[in-house]
Amino acid sequence: MNAKYIVVAMAIAALAFPSVGQSVKFKVLHNFGSSQDGNHPSGPLLLDSAGNLYGATGGGPGLDGYGVAFELTPLRSGGWKETLLHAFVSTEGSPSPWGAFIEDSAGNLYGTTIGGPVSPSEAYELSPSTAGWTHSTLYTDGAGPGLLMDSTGNLYGFIGPGQLNDGAIGELSPGSIGWTYSQLYSLCNFSGCPEGVNALAPPIWDEKGNLWGTTFEGGIGRPACTNDGIGCGVIYAMTPNSDGTWTYHVVHRFASSPTDGQFPAGGLVVDPAGSFYGSTEGGGPHNNGTIFRLGYTAGKWKGTMLFDFPNCLKGCYPMGTIVRDSAGNLYGMAQGGPNNCGGLSCGVVYRLSPQSNGTWKYSVLIDLSETTGGVLPFYGLTLDGKGNLYGVTDNFGKYGGGTVFEITQ
């Protein structure tokens, strides 16, 4: 499944730097950082079928201050009510949550942590009941950020230490006596690992039941990659075999050309035709990051650079997984912007739209420096069925702990 990544000239991307217009509305739904609340969101949001939002913060409240899991419920008055589902504490082992939640058909939430005093990171479950939410630890030997679930309730992602303690792609399966771990693929543990290391988002499914994702590092090292030889990331696929094992394929190694993207700081999104879309935090002709498409044509995978961020005035260094609407528009968050927010990069929310002539049009939906919605957009957006976008910022807002916001178009 090796693929040659084809970099298309900047001319294919039509630049449209003015913002989209007055039809776009920005609203802060919640400000973090009050004395009884969490602060600094630590992953993108989950939207359930009833319109409730779920997420986690990396800090506050309480003596431990390891973060909280929260729910935001829309009110008839137009406001939103926050409910704290769980406050993470050191006695749970690896307490600070990191990554997005996923939800099963019973309303249970599953997430991962970033690490702590007892174990490197964990997979956990939050279960609702009439008495509140119960926290259960599922796995304690490394997990995340984020998880993926199949139709029978098995969990997948970067789970487990691997054979050489540099991580693995693994599966957690529920049973009558708890959860069983299976290692699907062990990553290598040496500098410049060509197979990829350090994933910042969970994989996704394609229509055939294969797993697809990215790693932030690994792949091609110096001189093509601009870092110290660790590598600039890869796109990978995991295909299931008839005997229950899985095979790992490197589909693309970033930095494979002088203008290729580098360091994908998010996962992939797939369209109905089976093409994948993503972004890189660095690389491109101006080394400010790229947005790309990977499609299968003429018997091989080919990549196209849809947009190269030419400077930081209208955004640069995109982070988080992009989302795609039914019209094929791509949405994401990036650092940069025209203003400096107290020494911090304010950030922007952008849209990339396909044009009838095959080009793509880049527009800034929201310049965060012109709102009270916080700064530092480290994570991706969440899209509802009406085209509304939901996201989080890490800093600023009313109490200084970041925000949850909504964009309507």
C-alpha positions as CSV (number, residue, x, y, z in Angstrom):
1,M,0.0,0.0,0.0
2,N,2.9,2.3,-0.4
3,A,1.9,5.6,-2.0
4,K,3.7,8.4,-3.7
5,Y,2.5,11.7,-2.3
6,I,1.9,14.1,-5.1
7,V,2.3,17.8,-4.2
8,V,0.2,20.0,-6.3
9,A,1.3,23.6,-7.0
10,M,-0.1,26.4,-4.9
11,A,-2.2,27.5,-7.9
12,I,-4.8,24.9,-7.1
13,A,-5.8,26.7,-3.9
14,A,-7.7,29.9,-4.4
15,L,-7.0,32.2,-1.5
16,A,-9.8,34.2,-0.1
17,F,-8.5,36.0,2.9
18,P,-11.6,38.2,3.9
19,S,-13.8,36.5,6.4
20,V,-17.0,34.8,5.3
21,G,-19.3,37.6,6.3
22,Q,-22.1,38.6,8.6
23,S,-24.0,35.3,8.2
24,V,-21.4,33.7,10.5
25,K,-22.3,34.1,14.2
26,F,-20.0,33.3,17.1
27,K,-21.3,32.5,20.6
28,V,-19.5,31.6,23.8
29,L,-21.5,28.7,25.5
30,H,-19.3,28.4,28.6
31,N,-16.3,30.0,30.3
32,F,-14.0,27.8,32.3
33,G,-11.9,28.8,35.2
34,S,-14.3,29.7,38.0
35,S,-13.5,28.3,41.5
36,Q,-15.8,25.3,41.2
37,D,-15.1,24.5,37.5
38,G,-12.5,22.9,35.4
39,N,-10.0,24.9,33.3
40,H,-8.1,24.4,30.1
41,P,-10.1,22.0,27.9
42,S,-8.0,18.9,27.0
43,G,-9.7,17.6,23.9
44,P,-12.4,18.2,21.3
45,L,-16.1,17.9,22.1
46,L,-18.6,15.0,21.8
47,L,-22.1,15.9,20.6
48,D,-24.8,13.3,21.4
49,S,-28.1,12.7,19.6
50,A,-30.0,15.0,22.0
51,G,-27.7,17.9,21.3
52,N,-25.7,17.7,24.6
53,L,-21.9,18.4,24.5
54,Y,-19.4,16.4,26.5
55,G,-15.7,17.1,27.1
56,A,-12.9,17.3,29.6
57,T,-10.5,19.7,31.1
58,G,-6.9,19.2,32.1
59,G,-7.1,21.3,35.3
60,G,-9.3,22.2,38.3
61,P,-11.1,22.1,40.6
62,G,-10.2,20.7,44.0
63,L,-6.9,20.0,45.8
64,D,-5.6,17.6,43.1
65,G,-6.7,19.8,40.2
66,Y,-6.4,17.0,37.7
67,G,-9.4,18.1,35.6
68,V,-13.0,17.3,35.2
69,A,-15.5,15.6,32.8
70,F,-18.4,17.9,31.9
71,E,-21.7,18.0,30.1
72,L,-23.2,21.1,28.5
73,T,-27.0,20.9,28.0
74,P,-28.9,23.4,25.8
75,L,-31.7,25.3,27.6
76,R,-35.0,26.6,26.1
77,S,-33.9,30.1,27.1
78,G,-31.0,29.8,24.7
79,G,-28.3,29.3,27.3
80,W,-26.4,26.2,28.3
81,K,-26.1,24.5,31.6
82,E,-22.9,22.8,32.7
83,T,-22.9,19.7,34.8
84,L,-19.7,18.3,36.2
85,L,-19.8,14.5,35.7
86,H,-16.5,13.6,37.4
87,A,-13.5,15.2,39.0
88,F,-10.3,13.3,38.4
89,V,-8.1,12.6,41.4
90,S,-4.6,11.2,42.0
91,T,-5.9,8.1,43.7
92,E,-7.3,6.9,40.3
93,G,-3.7,6.4,39.1
94,S,-3.3,8.4,35.9
95,P,-5.8,11.1,36.4
96,S,-5.6,14.0,33.9
97,P,-8.0,13.4,30.9
98,W,-6.8,14.0,27.4
99,G,-8.6,13.5,24.1
100,A,-12.2,13.3,23.0
101,F,-15.0,11.1,24.5
102,I,-16.8,8.5,22.6
103,E,-20.3,7.2,23.5
104,D,-21.9,3.8,23.3
105,S,-25.6,3.0,22.8
106,A,-26.2,2.9,26.5
107,G,-24.9,6.4,27.0
108,N,-21.6,5.4,28.6
109,L,-18.6,7.6,27.9
110,Y,-15.1,6.4,27.2
111,G,-11.9,8.4,27.3
112,T,-8.2,8.4,28.0
113,T,-5.8,10.2,30.3
114,I,-2.4,11.9,29.7
115,G,-0.5,10.2,32.6
116,G,0.0,10.4,36.3
117,P,1.8,9.2,39.4
118,V,0.9,5.5,39.1
119,S,0.7,4.6,35.4
120,P,1.7,6.3,32.1
121,S,-1.9,6.8,30.9
122,E,-5.2,5.0,31.1
123,A,-8.5,4.1,29.3
124,Y,-11.6,4.8,31.5
125,E,-15.4,4.6,31.4
126,L,-17.9,7.0,32.8
127,S,-21.3,5.4,33.4
128,P,-24.6,7.3,34.1
129,S,-27.1,6.3,36.8
130,T,-29.8,7.9,38.9
131,A,-27.2,8.5,41.6
132,G,-24.7,10.3,39.2
133,W,-21.8,9.1,37.1
134,T,-19.4,6.3,38.0
135,H,-15.8,6.2,37.0
136,S,-14.2,2.9,36.1
137,T,-10.6,2.3,35.0
138,L,-10.4,-0.1,32.0
139,Y,-6.7,-0.3,31.2
140,T,-3.6,1.2,33.0
141,D,-0.6,0.5,30.8
142,G,-0.8,3.4,28.3
143,A,-3.7,4.7,26.1
144,G,-4.8,7.6,24.0
145,P,-5.4,10.3,23.2
146,G,-8.9,9.2,22.4
147,L,-10.4,5.9,21.4
148,L,-12.5,4.3,18.6
149,M,-15.3,1.9,19.1
150,D,-16.7,-0.8,16.7
151,S,-20.3,-2.1,16.4
152,T,-19.9,-4.7,19.2
153,G,-18.3,-2.4,21.8
154,N,-14.6,-3.1,21.3
155,L,-12.3,-0.2,21.8
156,Y,-9.3,0.6,19.5
157,G,-6.5,3.1,19.4
158,F,-3.0,3.6,20.6
159,I,-3.2,1.3,23.6
160,G,-0.5,-0.6,25.3
161,P,3.3,-0.2,25.8
162,G,4.3,-2.3,22.8
163,Q,7.1,-4.9,22.8
164,L,9.7,-2.1,23.2
165,N,7.8,0.4,25.4
166,D,7.2,2.8,22.5
167,G,3.5,2.2,22.1
168,A,1.2,-0.1,20.3
169,I,-2.1,-0.1,18.4
170,G,-4.3,-2.3,20.6
171,E,-7.9,-3.5,21.2
172,L,-9.9,-3.6,24.5
173,S,-12.8,-6.1,24.5
174,P,-15.5,-6.2,27.2
175,G,-16.3,-9.4,28.9
176,S,-18.1,-10.8,32.0
177,I,-14.9,-10.3,34.1
178,G,-13.7,-7.1,32.7
179,W,-11.8,-5.9,29.7
180,T,-9.3,-7.9,27.8
181,Y,-6.3,-6.3,26.0
182,S,-5.0,-7.5,22.7
183,Q,-2.0,-6.0,21.0
184,L,-2.6,-5.5,17.2
185,Y,0.7,-3.9,16.3
186,S,3.8,-2.9,18.2
187,L,5.6,0.3,17.2
188,C,9.4,0.5,17.0
189,N,11.3,2.4,19.7
190,F,14.3,3.9,17.9
191,S,14.8,7.5,16.8
192,G,13.5,8.0,13.3
193,C,11.3,5.0,13.4
194,P,10.1,4.7,9.7
195,E,6.7,3.2,10.8
196,G,5.6,6.2,12.8
197,V,5.4,7.1,16.5
198,N,3.4,9.4,18.8
199,A,-0.2,9.7,17.6
200,L,-2.2,12.7,18.5
201,A,-5.6,11.4,17.5
202,P,-7.3,8.0,17.4
203,P,-7.8,6.1,14.1
204,I,-11.0,6.0,12.1
205,W,-12.9,3.3,10.1
206,D,-13.2,3.1,6.4
207,E,-16.2,1.3,4.8
208,K,-14.3,-2.0,4.6
209,G,-13.5,-2.2,8.3
210,N,-9.9,-1.0,8.0
211,L,-8.3,1.4,10.5
212,W,-6.7,4.6,9.2
213,G,-4.8,7.2,11.1
214,T,-1.7,9.4,11.5
215,T,1.3,9.7,13.7
216,F,2.9,13.0,14.6
217,E,6.5,11.7,14.3
218,G,8.4,8.8,12.8
219,G,8.7,8.2,9.1
220,I,11.4,10.2,7.2
221,G,14.1,11.8,9.3
222,R,16.8,14.3,8.3
223,P,17.6,15.9,6.0
224,A,14.1,15.9,4.5
225,C,12.4,16.4,7.9
226,T,13.0,19.6,9.7
227,N,13.3,18.2,13.2
228,D,16.2,16.4,14.9
229,G,15.7,13.1,13.1
230,I,12.7,11.7,14.8
231,G,10.7,11.9,11.6
232,C,7.8,14.1,10.4
233,G,4.9,11.6,10.8
234,V,3.1,9.1,8.6
235,I,-0.4,8.0,7.4
236,Y,-1.0,4.4,8.3
237,A,-3.7,1.8,7.6
238,M,-4.5,-1.4,9.6
239,T,-6.2,-4.2,7.7
240,P,-7.8,-7.2,9.5
241,N,-6.7,-10.7,8.5
242,S,-8.9,-13.9,8.4
243,D,-7.1,-15.3,11.5
244,G,-7.9,-12.4,13.7
245,T,-4.5,-10.6,13.4
246,W,-4.0,-7.2,11.7
247,T,-1.4,-5.9,9.3
248,Y,0.1,-2.5,9.6
249,H,0.8,-0.5,6.4
250,V,2.6,2.8,6.0
251,V,0.6,4.6,3.2
252,H,2.6,7.8,3.3
253,R,5.6,9.3,5.0
254,F,5.5,13.0,5.4
255,A,8.4,15.2,4.2
256,S,8.6,12.9,1.1
257,S,9.2,16.0,-1.0
258,P,10.6,19.5,-0.3
259,T,7.1,21.0,-0.1
260,D,5.3,18.1,1.6
261,G,3.5,18.6,4.9
262,Q,5.1,17.7,8.1
263,F,3.8,16.7,11.6
264,P,0.1,15.9,11.3
265,A,-1.3,17.2,14.6
266,G,-4.7,15.5,14.2
267,G,-6.4,12.5,12.6
268,L,-8.2,11.9,9.4
269,V,-11.7,12.4,8.0
270,V,-13.1,10.3,5.1
271,D,-15.6,11.2,2.4
272,P,-18.2,8.9,0.8
273,A,-15.8,8.2,-2.1
274,G,-13.2,6.8,0.3
275,S,-10.8,9.7,0.1
276,F,-9.1,11.0,3.3
277,Y,-8.5,14.5,4.5
278,G,-6.2,15.9,7.1
279,S,-3.8,18.7,8.0
280,T,-0.1,19.1,9.0
281,E,1.1,21.5,11.6
282,G,4.3,22.2,9.6
283,G,5.8,21.8,6.1
284,G,4.4,23.1,2.9
285,P,6.1,25.7,0.6
286,H,6.1,28.2,3.4
287,N,6.6,25.8,6.3
288,N,3.4,27.0,8.0
289,G,1.4,23.8,7.6
290,T,-0.9,22.2,4.9
291,I,-4.3,20.7,4.3
292,F,-4.2,17.6,2.2
293,R,-6.4,14.9,0.5
294,L,-5.4,11.3,0.0
295,G,-7.3,9.4,-2.6
296,Y,-7.1,6.0,-4.4
297,T,-6.8,6.3,-8.2
298,A,-5.3,4.1,-10.9
299,G,-4.4,1.4,-8.5
300,K,-2.5,3.5,-6.0
301,W,-2.9,6.1,-3.3
302,K,-2.1,9.7,-4.3
303,G,-2.0,12.8,-2.2
304,T,-2.9,16.3,-3.1
305,M,-2.0,19.4,-1.2
306,L,-5.3,21.4,-1.1
307,F,-4.0,24.4,0.8
308,D,-0.7,25.8,2.0
309,F,-0.8,28.4,4.7
310,P,1.3,31.2,3.2
311,N,1.7,33.3,6.4
312,C,0.2,33.5,9.9
313,L,-2.0,36.6,9.4
314,K,-4.9,34.4,8.4
315,G,-3.9,31.3,10.3
316,C,-1.0,28.9,10.4
317,Y,0.2,25.7,12.1
318,P,-3.3,23.9,12.0
319,M,-4.0,21.6,14.9
320,G,-6.6,19.0,15.6
321,T,-8.7,16.8,13.3
322,I,-10.6,18.6,10.6
323,V,-14.3,18.0,10.0
324,R,-16.2,17.7,6.7
325,D,-19.8,18.7,6.0
326,S,-22.2,17.1,3.4
327,A,-21.2,19.7,0.8
328,G,-17.6,18.8,1.0
329,N,-16.4,21.8,2.9
330,L,-13.6,21.3,5.4
331,Y,-13.4,23.1,8.8
332,G,-10.6,23.4,11.3
333,M,-8.7,25.5,13.7
334,A,-5.2,27.0,13.4
335,Q,-2.9,29.2,15.4
336,G,-1.9,32.6,14.2
337,G,-4.2,35.5,13.2
338,P,-3.6,39.2,12.8
339,N,-3.3,40.1,16.5
340,N,-1.3,39.0,19.5
341,C,-3.3,38.0,22.6
342,G,-1.1,38.9,25.5
343,G,1.9,37.1,24.1
344,L,-0.2,34.2,22.9
345,S,-1.2,33.1,19.4
346,C,-4.9,34.0,19.2
347,G,-5.9,31.5,16.6
348,V,-8.6,31.3,13.8
349,V,-11.4,29.0,12.7
350,Y,-11.2,28.4,8.9
351,R,-13.2,26.9,6.1
352,L,-11.8,25.3,2.9
353,S,-14.4,24.9,0.2
354,P,-14.2,23.0,-3.1
355,Q,-14.9,25.1,-6.2
356,S,-16.5,24.0,-9.5
357,N,-13.2,24.4,-11.3
358,G,-11.3,22.0,-9.0
359,T,-9.7,24.6,-6.9
360,W,-10.2,25.1,-3.1
361,K,-11.2,28.4,-1.5
362,Y,-9.8,29.3,2.0
363,S,-11.8,31.6,4.2
364,V,-11.4,32.7,7.8
365,L,-14.7,32.1,9.6
366,I,-13.7,33.5,12.9
367,D,-10.6,35.5,14.1
368,L,-10.6,34.6,17.8
369,S,-8.8,37.9,18.7
370,E,-12.0,39.7,17.7
371,T,-14.1,37.7,20.2
372,T,-14.3,37.0,23.9
373,G,-14.2,33.3,23.1
374,G,-10.6,32.6,24.3
375,V,-7.4,31.8,22.5
376,L,-5.1,28.9,21.6
377,P,-7.2,26.5,19.5
378,F,-5.3,23.2,20.1
379,Y,-8.1,20.8,19.2
380,G,-10.5,20.1,16.3
381,L,-14.1,21.1,15.8
382,T,-17.4,19.2,16.2
383,L,-20.1,19.5,13.5
384,D,-23.8,19.0,14.0
385,G,-26.4,18.0,11.4
386,K,-27.4,21.7,10.8
387,G,-23.9,22.8,10.0
388,N,-23.2,24.4,13.3
389,L,-19.7,24.1,14.7
390,Y,-18.6,23.6,18.3
391,G,-15.1,24.0,19.7
392,V,-12.9,24.8,22.7
393,T,-10.1,27.2,23.4
394,D,-7.4,26.6,25.9
395,N,-7.0,30.0,27.4
396,F,-8.6,33.4,28.1
397,G,-12.4,33.8,28.3
398,K,-14.2,35.4,31.2
399,Y,-12.2,33.5,33.9
400,G,-9.0,32.8,32.0
401,G,-9.5,29.0,31.7
402,G,-10.7,28.8,28.1
403,T,-14.1,28.4,26.6
404,V,-16.6,26.3,24.7
405,F,-18.0,28.1,21.7
406,E,-20.6,27.7,18.9
407,I,-20.4,29.0,15.3
408,T,-23.6,29.1,13.2
409,Q,-23.6,29.8,9.5
